[in-house]
């Protein structure tokens, strides 16, 4: 899950106005990894995007990165 976490963190930091306010928590259970993206409240909309399209794209990238490590990755945004 390290590659998926690094990918999500990299993408999220480049989407927001305050990159220092972004961090990603990883919760690993066996071959399932849950990534929780934290950002400042003003930047949450940028990470989610219109109709959730940006976060869906981030989820696809994370799944692809997790597939290289044989783990199933899910991505959520902390409110």
N, C-alpha and C positions, 0 to 999 in steps of 0.2 A: 503493500500500500504506500510505500514511500514515494514512488514515482508519481502515483495519482495525486497524492497530497501536494507534492512539489508543483505539479502541473496546475492544480486548482489554485494554489496560493499565488503562483506567478500570474495567471490570468486575472485573478481578482485584484491583485495589486495594480495591474495596468488599466483596469476599468474605472477605478475610483479616483476621487480628488485627493483623499488622504490615505496614501498607501501604507503609512505607519500604523494606521488603525485597523488593518486587516490581519487576521490570523486564522488558522485552520486547525480545529481539533480533530484528531483521528481516534476512533474507537474501533479496535479490531477484535473480532470474535471468530476464531478459526479462519476460514477463507472469506469472511464477510467484513468489509471495512465501511464504516460510516464516517463521512467527512462533514463537519459542521463549520460553515464559513461565518466568521464574526466580522462585522464592519461597523463603522460609525453610522448612526441612524440616517444621516443625510445621503449616504452612499448606498443604502440597501436597494433603492430603486434602480440604480445603475447596474447592480449585480443581477437583479431579477429581470429587468428589461421589460419592454412592452409585451403584454400577454405572456410573460414568462419565457420569452424566446431565448434570452441570453443565458439564463440559468439552465435551460434545457440543453443548450450547446455545451455549456461547461460540464454538465452531467455526461454527455456523450464522450467528450474528451477524457473525462475521468474514467469512464467505463473502459475505453480503449487502452488507457495507460494501465489500468488494473488488469486487463486481460493479458498483458505482457508478463505480469507477475502471477497469473492464475488466481486472482482474487476478484470477488464481486464487490463493486464500489457503488455506494449511494451517496449523493450530495444533498445537503439541506442548508438552508440559510437561517441563522439565528436572528431572532427579532429583538 
